Amino acid sequence: EVLGFARARGYGAVVLSTSMVQVAAQRLYEGQGFRRVGTSYPSLLGTMLNFQIFHYRCELGDGT
């Protein structure tokens, strides 16, 4: 739904983030054409615990 909504309104891409422990979400996003484009840490504690946030992007093309 989100990808269709964005395409219909002329957006070029959809971006989102999820945590390293949400493996089912990662698989879902990758299965829908998202690719991981980066990682970050939510806080100093997250850095100390090596708790990563994964950033994803799905290119939508020009809508044609």
C-alpha positions in Angstrom: 0.0 0.0 0.0 2.7 2.5 0.9 4.7 1.9 -2.2 1.6 2.3 -4.4 0.6 5.4 -2.5 4.0 7.0 -3.0 4.2 6.0 -6.7 0.7 7.5 -7.3 1.9 10.8 -5.9 5.1 11.0 -7.9 7.6 10.2 -5.1 10.9 8.8 -6.4 11.7 6.7 -3.4 10.5 5.4 0.0 13.0 5.3 3.0 12.5 3.6 6.3 14.5 2.3 9.3 14.3 -0.7 11.5 16.4 -2.2 14.3 18.9 -5.1 14.0 16.6 -7.3 16.1 13.6 -7.0 13.8 14.7 -9.7 11.4 11.2 -10.4 10.0 10.8 -6.7 9.1 14.2 -6.7 7.4 13.2 -9.7 5.3 9.8 -8.1 4.4 11.5 -4.9 3.3 14.1 -6.6 1.3 11.5 -8.8 -0.3 9.6 -5.7 -1.4 12.7 -4.3 -3.2 14.2 -2.2 -0.4 18.0 -2.3 0.0 20.0 -1.4 3.0 21.7 1.9 2.5 23.2 2.5 5.9 23.4 1.9 9.6 23.4 4.1 12.7 23.2 3.9 16.5 20.2 5.3 18.4 22.3 6.6 21.3 25.6 6.4 23.1 24.3 3.3 25.0 23.2 1.8 21.7 26.8 2.3 20.4 28.3 0.7 23.5 25.9 -2.3 23.1 26.5 -2.4 19.3 22.7 -2.0 18.8 22.3 -0.9 15.2 19.5 0.8 13.3 19.4 -0.2 9.6 18.2 2.3 7.0 16.5 1.1 3.8 15.5 2.7 0.6 13.3 1.6 -2.3 13.6 3.4 -5.6 10.2 3.8 -7.2 11.3 5.0 -10.7 9.5 7.6 -12.7 6.1 6.0 -12.3 5.8 4.8 -15.9 
